[in-house]
Amino acid sequence: MQKLTTISAWTLSALFHPLLIIMYMLFMYLLVNPYLFPYRSGKEFGAILLIVFFTSVAIPMVAILLMYSTGLVKSLEMKERTDRIGPLMCTSIAYLWLFLNIRTHNAMPAVFSAFVLGAIIALFVAFFINNFSKISLHAVALGGFFFAFLHLVYSYGRPYTSLLLSDNMILSVHNLLMLAILTIVIGAVLSSRLYLKAHRPEDVFGGFIVGLISQLAAFMFFLN
């Protein structure tokens, strides 16, 4: 039973790795309100996905693997605070480059650009806090995702959210149910970080608050 719990904790940690959250948020916008995007199919849309994926996932991941192979990062789990310095810097630069390229692009909705800006702010705050405490980057990412999700489903003033599953299939889900599911998922992921003894409770709670407030600041600055 303990082995199964450990495997589940590692699986959740991998599925909701901080580097994947920007892509998850992009798919969430497409699922809930695809009409934010002028291109939803074809080469133009494929190019958008590739740009976001390579900039927010592939480039930081390759950089981290290179730092690990050269010994600049001792462990891919980044158990030590010093292991996080290089990866945080590389990821911040990649996110900043992404934001500068999409913030005025008419194919990208402003709310997604604001989310990327919030991720940049959160990374810089996490970099600063990392000098004193091993803040949970999973919690930072999920705190930002939680705020952006709330903004997405409640910005239209409707109790139900329509999820576009296909051209001929739309699923209507109550916002409270979606919020409950997201809360359970986030709780499970952050609990897995505690179970694996990767962080202390204050690192997880503080990380979640950093992610949430960073997105709040970005949305207030960029969308107003």
Backbone as CSV, one residue per row, in Angstrom:
resi,resn,N_x,N_y,N_z,CA_x,CA_y,CA_z,C_x,C_y,C_z
1,MET,0.829,-1.201,0.000,0.000,0.000,0.000,0.868,1.257,0.000
2,GLN,1.919,1.225,0.803,2.812,2.375,0.866,3.520,2.602,-0.470
3,LYS,3.900,1.508,-1.134,4.551,1.617,-2.439,3.603,2.222,-3.461
4,LEU,2.331,1.807,-3.430,1.343,2.350,-4.360,1.134,3.847,-4.118
5,THR,1.095,4.236,-2.848,0.930,5.652,-2.506,2.114,6.469,-2.995
6,THR,3.303,5.928,-2.849,4.507,6.627,-3.311,4.501,6.791,-4.826
7,ILE,4.129,5.722,-5.532,4.052,5.794,-6.999,3.020,6.826,-7.427
8,SER,1.877,6.851,-6.737,0.827,7.831,-7.057,1.316,9.248,-6.819
9,ALA,2.064,9.442,-5.740,2.584,10.774,-5.418,3.578,11.237,-6.479
10,TRP,4.451,10.346,-6.909,5.405,10.694,-7.966,4.689,10.963,-9.291
11,THR,3.656,10.190,-9.574,2.900,10.378,-10.819,2.220,11.737,-10.849
12,LEU,1.576,12.098,-9.740,0.921,13.406,-9.662,1.938,14.536,-9.790
13,SER,3.081,14.374,-9.149,4.126,15.396,-9.222,4.619,15.573,-10.650
14,ALA,4.710,14.458,-11.398,5.182,14.527,-12.778,4.119,15.108,-13.705
15,LEU,2.863,14.682,-13.530,1.779,15.148,-14.394,1.538,16.649,-14.245
16,PHE,1.756,17.153,-13.029,1.525,18.581,-12.776,2.843,19.281,-12.467
17,HIS,3.869,18.899,-13.242,5.169,19.564,-13.119,4.993,21.042,-13.462
18,PRO,5.685,21.923,-12.762,5.525,23.370,-13.010,5.724,23.781,-14.464
19,LEU,6.610,23.090,-15.186,6.866,23.457,-16.577,5.678,23.178,-17.491
20,LEU,4.750,22.354,-17.045,3.606,21.990,-17.890,2.396,22.906,-17.695
21,ILE,2.410,23.726,-16.670,1.212,24.477,-16.289,0.803,25.501,-17.347
22,ILE,1.759,26.144,-17.994,1.400,27.112,-19.035,0.672,26.424,-20.181
23,MET,1.135,25.244,-20.576,0.442,24.495,-21.623,-0.951,24.073,-21.161
24,TYR,-1.068,23.634,-19.912,-2.377,23.247,-19.382,-3.340,24.429,-19.403
25,MET,-2.831,25.621,-19.069,-3.698,26.795,-19.052,-4.114,27.178,-20.467
26,LEU,-3.208,27.002,-21.422,-3.553,27.273,-22.816,-4.680,26.357,-23.272
27,PHE,-4.586,25.061,-22.949,-5.642,24.114,-23.315,-6.937,24.405,-22.558
28,MET,-6.828,24.927,-21.343,-8.023,25.272,-20.583,-8.780,26.424,-21.256
29,TYR,-8.040,27.429,-21.734,-8.676,28.527,-22.463,-9.348,28.005,-23.736
30,LEU,-8.685,27.091,-24.416,-9.250,26.518,-25.644,-10.496,25.702,-25.352
31,LEU,-10.496,25.017,-24.209,-11.615,24.155,-23.853,-12.833,24.964,-23.422
32,VAL,-12.603,25.992,-22.613,-13.702,26.768,-22.050,-14.187,27.850,-23.015
33,ASN,-13.259,28.565,-23.633,-13.658,29.659,-24.522,-12.739,29.698,-25.747
34,PRO,-12.942,28.781,-26.680,-12.061,28.722,-27.858,-12.174,29.941,-28.758
35,TYR,-13.241,30.721,-28.594,-13.437,31.875,-29.465,-12.529,33.047,-29.092
36,LEU,-11.743,32.868,-28.027,-10.720,33.855,-27.717,-9.624,33.848,-28.774
37,PHE,-9.504,32.715,-29.470,-8.440,32.545,-30.449,-8.989,32.707,-31.861
38,PRO,-8.393,33.585,-32.676,-8.862,33.733,-34.060,-8.578,32.491,-34.899
39,TYR,-7.515,31.740,-34.505,-7.190,30.503,-35.206,-7.374,29.337,-34.236
40,ARG,-8.242,28.391,-34.607,-8.476,27.237,-33.739,-8.140,25.924,-34.446
41,SER,-7.604,26.038,-35.647,-7.218,24.854,-36.403,-6.262,25.291,-37.505
42,GLY,-5.692,24.319,-38.184,-4.820,24.622,-39.302,-3.396,24.919,-38.885
43,LYS,-2.603,25.356,-39.872,-1.177,25.600,-39.633,-0.945,26.738,-38.648
44,GLU,-1.795,27.767,-38.710,-1.601,28.915,-37.819,-1.736,28.491,-36.367
45,PHE,-2.754,27.688,-36.085,-2.963,27.248,-34.711,-1.857,26.284,-34.279
46,GLY,-1.440,25.417,-35.190,-0.344,24.509,-34.879,0.929,25.256,-34.548
47,ALA,1.166,26.352,-35.254,2.352,27.176,-34.982,2.280,27.789,-33.591
48,ILE,1.073,28.220,-33.182,0.897,28.786,-31.843,1.243,27.752,-30.780
49,LEU,0.705,26.550,-30.933,0.981,25.489,-29.954,2.464,25.168,-29.879
50,LEU,3.121,25.095,-31.033,4.543,24.769,-31.049,5.377,25.851,-30.378
51,ILE,5.041,27.104,-30.643,5.795,28.210,-30.035,5.671,28.164,-28.516
52,VAL,4.454,27.995,-28.028,4.236,27.959,-26.581,4.918,26.739,-25.966
53,PHE,4.799,25.580,-26.633,5.389,24.356,-26.090,6.916,24.446,-26.033
54,PHE,7.534,24.832,-27.136,8.994,24.868,-27.168,9.551,25.915,-26.210
55,THR,8.863,27.049,-26.080,9.380,28.108,-25.224,9.156,27.831,-23.746
56,SER,7.973,27.327,-23.398,7.649,27.155,-21.979,8.007,25.786,-21.422
57,VAL,8.178,24.783,-22.302,8.453,23.422,-21.831,9.797,22.901,-22.335
58,ALA,9.941,22.832,-23.658,11.117,22.172,-24.240,12.425,22.893,-23.909
59,ILE,12.474,24.212,-24.131,13.716,24.947,-23.909,14.150,24.901,-22.446
60,PRO,13.267,25.206,-21.478,13.696,25.073,-20.077,14.108,23.656,-19.710
61,MET,13.397,22.654,-20.239,13.713,21.267,-19.904,15.083,20.871,-20.447
62,VAL,15.373,21.258,-21.682,16.688,20.959,-22.261,17.787,21.665,-21.476
63,ALA,17.537,22.911,-21.104,18.524,23.668,-20.332,18.805,22.985,-18.990
64,ILE,17.760,22.508,-18.325,17.929,21.825,-17.040,18.709,20.524,-17.219
65,LEU,18.408,19.777,-18.273,19.124,18.530,-18.530,20.599,18.796,-18.833
66,LEU,20.887,19.877,-19.556,22.279,20.239,-19.834,23.010,20.623,-18.553
67,MET,22.340,21.365,-17.677,22.954,21.739,-16.405,23.197,20.509,-15.532
68,TYR,22.289,19.557,-15.613,22.464,18.313,-14.851,23.634,17.494,-15.399
69,SER,23.753,17.430,-16.721,24.827,16.636,-17.336,26.205,17.243,-17.080
70,THR,26.250,18.557,-16.882,27.534,19.220,-16.627,27.825,19.383,-15.139
71,GLY,26.890,18.952,-14.306,27.122,19.007,-12.869,26.691,20.293,-12.189
72,LEU,26.135,21.227,-12.969,25.654,22.475,-12.359,24.417,22.227,-11.495
73,VAL,23.672,21.194,-11.834,22.529,20.757,-11.029,22.822,19.333,-10.564
74,LYS,22.842,19.112,-9.270,23.233,17.813,-8.730,22.149,16.758,-8.899
75,SER,20.890,17.172,-8.859,19.784,16.227,-8.948,18.633,16.851,-9.719
76,LEU,17.981,16.060,-10.565,16.821,16.565,-11.303,15.648,16.850,-10.375
77,GLU,15.672,16.265,-9.185,14.636,16.565,-8.194,14.881,17.904,-7.519
78,MET,16.091,18.438,-7.681,16.470,19.746,-7.117,16.156,19.815,-5.628
79,LYS,16.733,18.873,-4.903,16.468,18.805,-3.471,17.111,19.953,-2.703
80,GLU,18.194,20.473,-3.248,18.887,21.590,-2.606,18.477,22.911,-3.244
81,ARG,18.437,23.962,-2.435,18.048,25.275,-2.954,19.015,25.768,-4.029
82,THR,20.301,25.424,-3.894,21.291,25.869,-4.867,21.080,25.226,-6.239
83,ASP,20.452,24.037,-6.269,20.176,23.375,-7.546,19.137,24.121,-8.365
84,ARG,18.395,24.992,-7.720,17.279,25.656,-8.404,17.674,26.971,-9.050
85,ILE,18.834,27.498,-8.713,19.222,28.826,-9.188,19.278,28.877,-10.713
86,GLY,20.060,27.986,-11.315,20.189,27.962,-12.770,18.870,27.679,-13.481
87,PRO,18.141,26.623,-13.094,16.852,26.341,-13.736,15.858,27.489,-13.634
88,LEU,15.799,28.161,-12.481,14.870,29.278,-12.334,15.243,30.428,-13.262
89,MET,16.538,30.691,-13.392,16.986,31.764,-14.279,16.674,31.447,-15.737
90,CYS,16.980,30.216,-16.164,16.726,29.825,-17.552,15.236,29.847,-17.878
91,THR,14.419,29.341,-16.948,12.973,29.315,-17.174,12.413,30.733,-17.222
92,SER,12.909,31.614,-16.366,12.451,33.005,-16.366,12.753,33.680,-17.698
93,ILE,13.944,33.440,-18.232,14.332,34.037,-19.516,13.441,33.495,-20.642
94,ALA,13.175,32.191,-20.617,12.325,31.588,-21.652,10.906,32.147,-21.587
95,TYR,10.370,32.271,-20.381,9.015,32.814,-20.215,8.962,34.280,-20.649
96,LEU,10.011,35.025,-20.319,10.048,36.441,-20.698,10.075,36.581,-22.215
97,TRP,10.854,35.727,-22.879,10.903,35.756,-24.342,9.532,35.423,-24.920
98,LEU,8.855,34.430,-24.323,7.510,34.064,-24.776,6.553,35.231,-24.615
99,PHE,6.582,35.875,-23.473,5.672,36.995,-23.219,5.908,38.131,-24.202
100,LEU,7.162,38.473,-24.466,7.475,39.571,-25.387,6.999,39.280,-26.798
101,ASN,6.906,37.998,-27.155,6.488,37.623,-28.501,4.979,37.491,-28.647
102,ILE,4.264,37.257,-27.554,2.819,37.041,-27.685,1.990,38.212,-27.161
103,ARG,2.592,39.140,-26.422,1.796,40.174,-25.746,1.065,41.092,-26.731
104,THR,1.598,41.261,-27.938,0.927,42.109,-28.932,0.501,41.306,-30.162
105,HIS,0.580,39.986,-30.074,0.210,39.143,-31.213,-1.302,38.965,-31.247
106,ASN,-1.902,39.240,-32.385,-3.366,39.189,-32.463,-3.918,37.764,-32.418
107,ALA,-3.049,36.761,-32.516,-3.515,35.377,-32.440,-3.586,34.863,-31.007
108,MET,-3.052,35.622,-30.056,-3.037,35.195,-28.658,-3.930,36.119,-27.835
109,PRO,-4.868,35.574,-27.079,-5.738,36.413,-26.253,-4.958,37.099,-25.143
110,ALA,-5.426,38.279,-24.763,-4.727,39.064,-23.738,-4.674,38.341,-22.394
111,VAL,-5.723,37.549,-22.095,-5.742,36.869,-20.801,-4.627,35.830,-20.705
112,PHE,-4.294,35.187,-21.824,-3.202,34.216,-21.793,-1.858,34.916,-21.645
113,SER,-1.707,36.060,-22.317,-0.479,36.842,-22.154,-0.332,37.289,-20.706
114,ALA,-1.453,37.672,-20.095,-1.422,38.070,-18.686,-1.009,36.902,-17.804
115,PHE,-1.473,35.698,-18.139,-1.102,34.517,-17.355,0.404,34.251,-17.446
116,VAL,0.974,34.398,-18.640,2.415,34.215,-18.805,3.173,35.270,-18.016
117,LEU,2.683,36.506,-18.035,3.308,37.571,-17.243,3.263,37.223,-15.760
118,GLY,2.127,36.697,-15.304,2.015,36.287,-13.905,3.000,35.193,-13.552
119,ALA,3.232,34.277,-14.496,4.206,33.208,-14.266,5.610,33.781,-14.130
120,ILE,5.923,34.802,-14.918,7.236,35.448,-14.829,7.405,36.117,-13.469
121,ILE,6.384,36.852,-13.038,6.441,37.504,-11.728,6.638,36.474,-10.628
122,ALA,5.884,35.377,-10.707,5.983,34.323,-9.690,7.376,33.708,-9.662
123,LEU,7.987,33.533,-10.835,9.331,32.964,-10.893,10.353,33.879,-10.238
124,PHE,10.251,35.183,-10.482,11.184,36.114,-9.869,11.011,36.156,-8.351
125,VAL,9.762,36.113,-7.890,9.513,36.088,-6.444,10.044,34.789,-5.841
126,ALA,9.797,33.664,-6.531,10.289,32.372,-6.056,11.807,32.342,-6.028
127,PHE,12.441,32.979,-7.013,13.907,33.042,-7.052,14.435,33.775,-5.828
128,PHE,13.759,34.862,-5.460,14.184,35.626,-4.286,13.981,34.817,-3.007
129,ILE,12.804,34.214,-2.861,12.503,33.438,-1.650,13.405,32.217,-1.550
130,ASN,13.831,31.674,-2.693,14.684,30.487,-2.699,16.007,30.722,-1.984
131,ASN,16.394,31.987,-1.839,17.617,32.293,-1.102,17.484,32.009,0.385
132,PHE,16.252,31.932,0.863,16.026,31.750,2.291,15.270,30.465,2.620
133,SER,14.426,30.023,1.700,13.590,28.857,1.965,13.312,28.118,0.661
134,LYS,13.120,26.798,0.756,12.870,25.982,-0.424,11.375,26.000,-0.765
135,ILE,10.952,27.088,-1.376,9.550,27.257,-1.732,9.134,26.186,-2.738
136,SER,7.902,25.726,-2.651,7.404,24.694,-3.559,7.029,25.309,-4.900
137,LEU,7.749,24.927,-5.947,7.452,25.439,-7.285,6.170,24.832,-7.837
138,HIS,5.853,23.598,-7.404,4.556,23.013,-7.771,3.421,23.887,-7.230
139,ALA,3.566,24.324,-5.988,2.529,25.144,-5.367,2.436,26.511,-6.031
140,VAL,3.585,27.087,-6.393,3.589,28.378,-7.084,2.818,28.279,-8.400
141,ALA,3.121,27.240,-9.174,2.471,27.065,-10.473,0.975,26.816,-10.322
142,LEU,0.601,25.966,-9.364,-0.812,25.637,-9.192,-1.595,26.789,-8.566
143,GLY,-0.940,27.602,-7.758,-1.604,28.802,-7.234,-1.963,29.759,-8.356
144,GLY,-1.046,29.920,-9.316,-1.329,30.751,-10.479,-2.407,30.162,-11.358
145,PHE,-2.370,28.851,-11.540,-3.387,28.172,-12.340,-4.763,28.331,-11.705
146,PHE,-4.825,28.230,-10.378,-6.096,28.347,-9.661,-6.709,29.723,-9.888
147,PHE,-5.894,30.775,-9.784,-6.427,32.127,-9.992,-6.900,32.310,-11.428
148,ALA,-6.077,31.882,-12.399,-6.443,32.050,-13.801,-7.705,31.267,-14.138
149,PHE,-7.856,30.098,-13.532,-9.056,29.292,-13.749,-10.292,30.016,-13.212
150,LEU,-10.196,30.565,-12.012,-11.315,31.309,-11.441,-11.683,32.497,-12.325
151,HIS,-10.676,33.214,-12.797,-10.927,34.364,-13.665,-11.610,33.921,-14.954
152,LEU,-11.195,32.785,-15.480,-11.745,32.293,-16.739,-13.218,31.927,-16.617
153,VAL,-13.571,31.143,-15.606,-14.943,30.624,-15.537,-15.929,31.636,-14.964
154,TYR,-15.445,32.617,-14.205,-16.371,33.573,-13.598,-16.393,34.931,-14.303
155,SER,-15.551,35.122,-15.297,-15.512,36.423,-15.970,-16.707,36.647,-16.886
156,TYR,-17.457,35.579,-17.188,-18.608,35.720,-18.089,-19.926,35.818,-17.342
157,GLY,-19.885,35.686,-16.020,-21.082,35.884,-15.223,-22.135,34.817,-15.371
158,ARG,-21.744,33.607,-15.784,-22.705,32.511,-15.935,-22.394,31.414,-14.928
159,PRO,-23.428,30.786,-14.346,-23.185,29.727,-13.348,-22.636,28.446,-13.956
160,TYR,-22.860,28.258,-15.257,-22.392,27.051,-15.932,-21.322,27.418,-16.961
161,THR,-20.369,26.538,-17.117,-19.330,26.704,-18.121,-19.496,25.632,-19.190
162,SER,-19.498,26.043,-20.450,-19.628,25.111,-21.561,-18.245,24.690,-22.041
163,LEU,-17.993,23.393,-22.027,-16.708,22.861,-22.459,-16.859,22.296,-23.871
164,LEU,-16.095,22.831,-24.805,-16.162,22.386,-26.191,-15.290,21.150,-26.370
165,LEU,-15.909,19.962,-26.319,-15.177,18.701,-26.440,-14.890,18.364,-27.892
166,SER,-15.788,18.738,-28.783,-15.596,18.558,-30.219,-16.549,19.507,-30.932
167,ASP,-16.517,19.492,-32.254,-17.396,20.393,-33.017,-18.872,20.109,-32.769
168,ASN,-19.181,18.855,-32.412,-20.578,18.468,-32.227,-20.911,18.099,-30.784
169,MET,-19.998,18.335,-29.868,-20.229,17.927,-28.480,-19.806,19.032,-27.527
170,ILE,-20.760,19.533,-26.761,-20.509,20.560,-25.753,-21.027,20.057,-24.411
171,LEU,-20.190,20.115,-23.404,-20.564,19.663,-22.067,-20.695,20.872,-21.149
172,SER,-21.862,21.022,-20.521,-22.086,22.120,-19.578,-21.857,21.618,-18.161
173,VAL,-20.973,22.288,-17.442,-20.617,21.899,-16.074,-20.777,23.108,-15.172
174,HIS,-21.374,22.905,-14.008,-21.544,24.007,-13.054,-20.177,24.463,-12.561
175,ASN,-20.033,25.772,-12.430,-18.752,26.327,-12.005,-18.304,25.795,-10.647
176,LEU,-19.248,25.576,-9.745,-18.891,25.063,-8.418,-18.318,23.648,-8.509
177,LEU,-18.853,22.847,-9.430,-18.326,21.491,-9.613,-16.917,21.544,-10.187
178,MET,-16.708,22.415,-11.160,-15.372,22.553,-11.732,-14.381,23.033,-10.684
179,LEU,-14.816,23.972,-9.856,-13.954,24.473,-8.791,-13.635,23.381,-7.781
180,ALA,-14.635,22.556,-7.460,-14.427,21.466,-6.510,-13.425,20.451,-7.053
181,ILE,-13.567,20.112,-8.338,-12.644,19.155,-8.954,-11.228,19.702,-8.970
182,LEU,-11.081,20.982,-9.351,-9.760,21.594,-9.385,-9.145,21.638,-7.991
183,THR,-9.955,21.969,-6.980,-9.449,22.031,-5.601,-8.955,20.662,-5.143
184,ILE,-9.694,19.613,-5.492,-9.289,18.253,-5.118,-7.978,17.877,-5.796
185,VAL,-7.864,18.203,-7.083,-6.640,17.877,-7.826,-5.438,18.620,-7.237
186,ILE,-5.611,19.926,-7.003,-4.512,20.718,-6.436,-4.141,20.204,-5.052
187,GLY,-5.160,19.890,-4.250,-4.896,19.345,-2.913,-4.125,18.039,-2.975
188,ALA,-4.475,17.184,-3.957,-3.784,15.902,-4.106,-2.331,16.103,-4.524
189,VAL,-2.097,17.022,-5.446,-0.727,17.272,-5.914,0.139,17.826,-4.790
190,LEU,-0.373,18.821,-4.088,0.418,19.436,-3.023,0.604,18.480,-1.854
191,SER,-0.391,17.656,-1.595,-0.241,16.636,-0.551,0.831,15.625,-0.928
192,SER,0.933,15.338,-2.231,1.965,14.402,-2.684,3.357,14.969,-2.460
193,ARG,3.506,16.288,-2.595,4.802,16.910,-2.339,5.183,16.797,-0.863
194,LEU,4.181,16.914,0.001,4.423,16.749,1.435,4.699,15.292,1.773
195,TYR,3.965,14.381,1.154,4.147,12.951,1.418,5.544,12.497,1.017
196,LEU,6.051,13.028,-0.094,7.390,12.677,-0.559,8.492,13.402,0.213
197,LYS,8.065,14.238,1.175,8.998,15.010,2.010,9.881,15.934,1.167
198,ALA,9.309,16.417,0.064,10.031,17.357,-0.785,9.965,18.771,-0.223
199,HIS,8.930,19.033,0.599,8.749,20.367,1.165,8.110,20.275,2.539
200,ARG,8.208,21.396,3.251,7.482,21.553,4.505,6.145,22.241,4.214
201,PRO,5.188,22.134,5.120,3.868,22.753,4.870,3.950,24.238,4.553
202,GLU,4.833,24.969,5.227,4.931,26.407,4.971,5.472,26.695,3.569
203,ASP,6.312,25.805,3.030,6.817,25.985,1.666,5.688,25.816,0.653
204,VAL,4.802,24.871,0.914,3.681,24.611,0.008,2.647,25.729,0.096
205,PHE,2.265,26.084,1.309,1.266,27.142,1.493,1.788,28.472,0.951
206,GLY,3.043,28.803,1.276,3.624,30.052,0.792,3.732,30.085,-0.718
207,GLY,4.088,28.950,-1.321,4.191,28.886,-2.775,2.853,29.121,-3.454
208,PHE,1.809,28.544,-2.892,0.474,28.718,-3.465,0.064,30.192,-3.418
209,ILE,0.335,30.853,-2.301,-0.010,32.278,-2.160,0.796,33.122,-3.136
210,VAL,2.083,32.810,-3.306,2.927,33.546,-4.258,2.373,33.428,-5.670
211,GLY,2.009,32.216,-6.079,1.462,32.015,-7.415,0.161,32.758,-7.623
212,LEU,-0.713,32.710,-6.627,-2.016,33.359,-6.731,-1.880,34.881,-6.805
213,ILE,-1.071,35.455,-5.908,-0.917,36.914,-5.873,-0.186,37.423,-7.118
214,SER,0.767,36.649,-7.616,1.495,37.052,-8.821,0.553,37.152,-10.012
215,GLN,-0.364,36.196,-10.140,-1.332,36.263,-11.226,-2.306,37.418,-11.043
216,LEU,-2.707,37.660,-9.819,-3.599,38.789,-9.533,-2.950,40.092,-9.965
217,ALA,-1.673,40.263,-9.621,-0.946,41.480,-9.997,-0.822,41.594,-11.511
218,ALA,-0.528,40.488,-12.181,-0.367,40.509,-13.635,-1.677,40.841,-14.338
219,PHE,-2.767,40.248,-13.889,-4.068,40.496,-14.525,-4.503,41.944,-14.298
220,MET,-4.251,42.471,-13.115,-4.628,43.858,-12.829,-3.795,44.821,-13.666
221,PHE,-2.508,44.500,-13.868,-1.625,45.391,-14.616,-1.854,45.294,-16.118
222,PHE,-1.959,44.073,-16.633,-1.976,43.877,-18.081,-3.358,44.075,-18.694
223,LEU,-4.408,43.760,-17.962,-5.745,43.810,-18.542,-6.469,45.115,-18.248
224,ASN,-5.837,46.007,-17.514,-6.474,47.294,-17.210,-5.746,48.445,-17.877
